[in-house]
Amino acid sequence: MKLLKLLILAAFTAVTLSSISGCASMQNMIVENSIEGTKGSEDSKKVAAFEKKFTQVLEDIKKKDGYKKLPLEDEEDLAWFINLSFKLWDKQISKAEYITVGEKKFPGYKETFEYLADEFRK
């Protein structure tokens, strides 16, 4: 089963945040695989709540004028982003840490991470 999850995740390597929102079951598998082993990921209710929030944030991004999309070009970047966002949403890291870590990986996207931090913390 883990191999299947990895294959599915690999198939979505070129997928951006706005385009993975179309297939909820695939998105859920990607989210679950990305946070696997992270503190809190063993709680299925918590994972389901995060998946719902993640989907909501993706939908909100589509409506946001001037949103600068993160350049998530491969499965590693996507998994990193989902994991970081889960930690923020679960209050394992602060908004400031989220923005700092995000901007370190993607310089020039501070406003994007500020917006995302606010959305994940609602």
C-alpha distance (Angstrom), angle and dihedral (degrees) to the residues before:
residue distance angle dihedral
M1 . . .
K2 3.80 . .
L3 3.81 89.1 .
L4 3.79 89.4 53.4
K5 3.80 90.9 51.3
L6 3.79 90.7 49.6
L7 3.80 91.7 49.0
I8 3.77 91.1 50.3
L9 3.78 91.0 48.0
A10 3.80 90.6 49.3
A11 3.79 90.3 51.1
F12 3.78 88.2 59.6
T13 3.80 97.6 49.7
A14 3.77 93.9 117.7
V15 3.78 94.0 43.0
T16 3.79 118.7 116.2
L17 3.78 125.6 -148.3
S18 3.75 94.3 -100.4
S19 3.77 94.7 53.7
I20 3.82 100.3 47.6
S21 3.76 91.7 63.3
G22 3.81 91.3 78.0
C23 3.80 96.8 74.1
A24 3.78 110.4 47.2
S25 3.81 97.9 -174.1
M26 3.81 92.7 50.9
Q27 3.80 90.2 45.0
N28 3.81 90.4 51.4
M29 3.81 91.1 51.9
I30 3.79 90.4 50.2
V31 3.81 91.4 49.3
E32 3.81 93.0 47.2
N33 3.80 92.5 48.5
S34 3.81 92.2 46.5
I35 3.79 95.3 53.7
E36 3.80 96.7 37.5
G37 3.79 109.5 131.4
T38 3.81 92.7 16.8
K39 3.80 117.1 125.6
G40 3.81 106.9 -89.1
S41 3.81 95.5 20.3
E42 3.80 92.3 108.1
D43 3.83 90.6 66.1
S44 3.81 104.9 89.3
K45 3.82 93.2 -163.9
K46 3.78 90.6 53.1
V47 3.81 91.7 48.0
A48 3.81 91.1 49.5
A49 3.81 90.8 49.8
F50 3.80 90.9 50.1
E51 3.81 91.6 48.2
K52 3.81 88.7 53.3
K53 3.81 91.2 49.3
F54 3.81 91.6 45.6
T55 3.81 90.3 53.1
Q56 3.80 90.7 48.2
V57 3.81 91.6 51.1
L58 3.82 90.4 49.9
E59 3.80 90.3 52.4
D60 3.81 91.7 47.8
I61 3.80 91.2 51.0
K62 3.80 90.1 59.1
K63 3.80 89.8 58.4
K64 3.83 97.1 44.6
D65 3.77 113.6 103.6
G66 3.78 113.7 -137.3
Y67 3.80 95.2 12.9
K68 3.81 109.2 162.0
K69 3.81 105.0 -141.7
L70 3.79 116.9 -136.4
P71 3.81 113.3 -113.8
L72 3.81 95.9 -119.4
E73 3.77 97.7 168.4
D74 3.80 103.5 163.7
E75 3.78 142.1 24.6
E76 3.79 92.2 -96.4
D77 3.81 92.2 57.6
L78 3.79 92.0 44.9
A79 3.81 93.3 48.4
W80 3.82 89.8 46.9
F81 3.81 91.2 52.3
I82 3.80 94.7 47.1
N83 3.81 91.8 47.1
L84 3.81 92.6 48.8
S85 3.81 91.3 47.1
F86 3.82 91.4 49.4
K87 3.81 90.1 52.8
L88 3.80 90.8 51.3
W89 3.80 93.3 45.3
D90 3.83 90.2 48.3
K91 3.83 90.5 48.9
Q92 3.81 92.9 -117.9
I93 3.81 88.5 127.3
S94 3.79 132.7 26.0
K95 3.78 128.0 -112.0
A96 3.82 89.0 -108.9
E97 3.83 91.4 53.0
Y98 3.81 91.1 48.0
I99 3.79 91.8 52.5
T100 3.81 94.2 43.6
V101 3.81 94.4 48.6
G102 3.79 91.5 43.2
E103 3.77 95.1 49.9
K104 3.81 90.9 46.3
K105 3.80 89.8 58.9
F106 3.81 94.7 37.7
P107 3.83 109.2 28.5
G108 3.78 113.1 -158.5
Y109 3.81 94.9 32.0
K110 3.80 99.1 93.5
E111 3.83 93.4 121.3
T112 3.80 90.2 50.1
F113 3.80 91.9 52.6
E114 3.81 91.0 45.2
Y115 3.80 90.1 53.4
L116 3.81 92.9 45.1
A117 3.81 91.7 47.4
D118 3.78 90.6 54.5
E119 3.81 91.4 47.5
F120 3.81 94.8 48.8
R121 3.80 91.7 47.0
K122 3.85 95.3 53.0
